[in-house]
Amino acid sequence: MKIKLAILTAITCASTFAASPDPMKPFPAPEAGFVRKVIQLPKVKNPELYRVQLLPGKMMEVDCNTRNLGGQLKKETAQGWGYDYWVLPQIEPGISTMMACPPNAPKKQAFVSVYSEELHRYNDKLPMVVYVPEGVELRYRIWSAKDKTQTAENG
């Protein structure tokens, strides 16, 4: 009877603790001039086959040239928790192609992102937390791989 009561008490305490804590508690409050963006990834069957690309950027008026903004996401770790989060310390003018656009080509509004090919581990159990300067939007792309692999030939 004592064992059943101990197990029941442990289950009740664990479920109460899991349901009540603030999921943002491990992460620092945003510094002045920054906002905290949070991504909760959907549950997937094989998370090891997925990666996440973070795309901080802004809506801008653009012409026919391809452009990116400058900046670099830095990975930090929540002290005492071990959870990773990312910080974009600043956003700068970036690179652009220098094509001659047609003379009467209208400019348009488009999302221009900080260029990065980095793909982050997919974890649907914890939120992805990113701190960006005020006025910066955060978009993301989920990449997935097929379960089937290929075999390389001897050369």
C-alpha positions in Angstrom: 0.0 0.0 0.0 2.8 2.4 0.9 4.5 1.8 -2.5 1.2 2.5 -4.4 0.7 5.7 -2.4 4.3 6.8 -3.1 4.0 6.1 -6.8 0.6 7.9 -7.0 2.1 10.9 -5.1 5.1 11.0 -7.4 2.9 10.9 -10.5 0.6 13.6 -9.2 3.6 15.9 -8.3 5.3 15.3 -11.6 2.2 16.1 -13.6 1.4 19.2 -11.6 5.0 20.4 -12.0 5.0 19.7 -15.7 1.7 21.6 -16.3 2.4 24.7 -14.2 6.0 26.1 -14.8 6.5 28.9 -17.2 8.2 27.5 -20.3 10.1 30.8 -20.7 11.5 30.7 -17.1 14.9 29.2 -18.2 15.5 32.0 -20.8 16.5 35.5 -19.9 14.2 38.5 -20.4 15.0 40.4 -23.5 17.4 43.3 -23.1 16.4 46.9 -23.9 16.0 47.2 -27.7 15.4 43.5 -28.2 12.4 41.2 -28.5 12.2 37.5 -27.7 10.8 35.3 -30.5 9.5 31.8 -29.7 9.0 28.9 -32.0 7.2 25.8 -30.8 7.9 23.1 -33.4 5.2 20.6 -34.2 5.6 17.0 -33.0 7.1 14.7 -35.7 7.7 11.0 -35.9 11.5 11.0 -36.5 12.9 14.4 -35.3 16.4 13.3 -36.2 15.4 13.6 -39.9 14.4 17.3 -39.5 16.4 20.6 -39.2 15.3 24.2 -38.7 16.6 27.2 -40.6 16.2 30.5 -38.8 15.6 33.6 -41.0 15.6 36.9 -39.2 14.9 39.8 -41.5 12.7 42.8 -42.5 10.1 43.7 -45.1 11.9 46.1 -47.4 11.3 47.9 -50.7 13.4 46.1 -53.3 14.2 46.2 -57.0 15.0 43.3 -59.3 18.3 42.5 -57.5 18.7 39.7 -55.0 19.7 40.9 -51.5 20.4 39.8 -48.0 21.0 41.6 -44.7 24.1 41.2 -42.6 24.3 39.8 -39.1 25.1 36.5 -37.4 23.0 34.5 -34.9 25.1 33.5 -31.9 24.2 30.5 -29.8 24.0 31.0 -26.1 23.1 28.6 -23.2 20.6 29.4 -20.4 22.7 29.4 -17.3 21.8 26.6 -14.9 19.4 25.0 -17.4 21.6 24.0 -20.3 19.0 25.0 -22.9 20.3 26.7 -26.1 18.9 30.0 -27.5 20.1 32.4 -30.1 20.8 36.1 -30.2 21.1 38.4 -33.2 23.2 41.2 -31.8 22.6 43.5 -34.7 21.4 43.7 -38.2 23.3 45.5 -40.9 23.0 46.3 -44.6 24.1 43.3 -46.5 25.0 42.3 -50.0 23.1 42.7 -53.2 23.5 41.7 -56.8 24.2 44.6 -59.0 22.1 43.9 -62.1 20.7 46.7 -64.2 17.0 46.5 -63.6 14.6 47.3 -66.5 14.1 51.1 -66.6 10.4 51.0 -65.7 10.5 48.0 -63.4 8.4 48.8 -60.2 9.9 48.3 -56.8 8.1 45.9 -54.5 7.9 44.9 -50.8 9.7 41.7 -50.0 11.1 39.9 -47.0 14.9 40.3 -46.9 16.7 38.0 -44.4 20.1 37.7 -42.8 21.9 35.2 -44.9 22.6 31.9 -43.2 22.8 28.3 -44.4 23.0 27.0 -40.9 20.5 24.3 -40.0 19.6 23.7 -36.3 18.6 20.5 -34.6 14.9 19.8 -34.5 13.5 19.5 -31.0 9.8 19.5 -30.5 10.0 19.2 -26.7 11.6 22.6 -26.1 10.8 26.0 -27.6 13.3 27.6 -30.0 14.0 31.0 -28.5 15.7 33.8 -30.5 16.4 37.4 -29.4 16.4 39.9 -32.2 16.6 43.7 -32.3 13.2 45.5 -32.2 11.7 45.8 -35.7 13.2 42.5 -36.9 10.9 39.7 -37.9 11.8 36.0 -37.4 10.8 33.5 -40.0 11.9 29.9 -40.1 11.9 27.0 -42.5 11.7 23.3 -41.6 13.9 21.0 -43.7 13.4 17.2 -43.8 15.3 14.2 -45.1 14.0 11.0 -46.5 14.3 7.9 -44.3 15.9 6.0 -47.2 19.7 6.5 -47.7 21.9 6.1 -50.8 25.1 4.1 -51.0 28.2 5.7 -52.5 30.2 3.9 -55.2 33.9 3.1 -54.9 35.9 5.5 -57.1 
